[in-house]
Amino acid sequence: MRRILIARALAADPLALLLDEPTTGLDIVSRQRFLNTVEGLAAKGKTILLVTHHLEEIIPAVQRVILLQHGRVVGDGRKADMLTDERLSALFEVPMQVRAQAGYYSVSLLEPVSP
């Protein structure tokens, strides 16, 4: 269904696609297929603006990351500079470890979070 929505949006040949939490409700396989489609669009030159809370959804084509906290910009720059242990630990106020592999990022909490 999401691929159909993207196809419909692309019919007008927009300069950019704004995707706000586009994989919400998708299973793991469907999410990866969707992200592969978006990565392919980016590879063909389409500008992608992606809003997400999940680091693993930031496709390799993304070059710039803007970090928001309470509606304010607290970081803006190259993906590798923004997605670090220090920056994300400060942003979420809990120690985190960020890993990068094949252009994708993931994060782990380093201590339990209180309810």
SVG drawing of the C-alpha trace seen along z (x, -y; Angstrom):
<svg xmlns="http://www.w3.org/2000/svg" viewBox="-2 -25 33 35">
<polyline fill="none" stroke="black" stroke-width="0.4" points="0.0,0.0 2.8,-2.4 4.5,-1.7 1.3,-2.6 1.2,-5.9 4.8,-6.7 4.0,-5.8 1.0,-8.2 3.2,-10.9 5.9,-10.3 3.5,-10.6 3.6,-14.4 7.5,-14.3 8.0,-16.2 11.4,-17.6 11.3,-15.9 9.4,-13.4 8.5,-14.1 8.1,-10.9 6.9,-11.2 7.3,-8.0 6.6,-6.0 7.1,-2.5 4.8,-2.7 2.8,0.5 4.9,2.4 6.5,5.8 10.3,6.2 10.3,7.5 7.8,5.0 9.7,2.2 13.0,3.2 11.3,3.5 9.9,0.0 13.3,-1.4 14.9,0.3 12.4,-1.4 13.2,-4.8 16.9,-4.1 16.4,-3.4 14.6,-6.7 17.4,-8.6 20.0,-6.8 18.1,-8.2 18.4,-11.7 15.1,-12.2 15.5,-14.3 14.2,-12.5 13.1,-14.2 12.6,-11.4 11.2,-11.9 11.8,-9.0 12.5,-8.0 14.3,-4.8 18.0,-5.0 17.8,-1.7 15.4,-3.4 17.9,-6.1 18.8,-4.9 22.5,-5.1 21.6,-7.9 20.8,-10.2 23.6,-12.7 22.3,-15.2 20.6,-14.6 18.7,-17.1 18.2,-16.2 15.2,-17.6 14.5,-17.7 11.3,-19.2 10.6,-20.8 14.0,-22.5 17.0,-21.8 19.9,-20.4 22.0,-19.1 22.3,-19.6 25.0,-18.2 26.6,-15.2 25.0,-11.8 28.3,-10.5 28.7,-13.6 25.1,-13.6 24.6,-9.9 27.2,-9.4 27.1,-7.8 27.6,-11.2 25.0,-13.1 22.3,-10.5 23.0,-9.8 22.6,-13.6 19.5,-13.8 17.7,-11.0 19.3,-11.5 20.4,-7.8 23.7,-6.2 23.6,-4.7 25.9,-3.0 25.6,-3.7 26.8,-1.2 27.2,-1.8 27.3,1.0 27.0,0.9 25.5,-2.6 22.9,-1.8 22.9,-2.8 21.5,-1.1 21.5,-2.0 21.5,-0.1 20.8,-1.4 23.7,-0.8 21.6,-0.8 17.9,0.0 15.4,-2.8 13.2,-3.6 9.4,-3.6"/>
</svg>
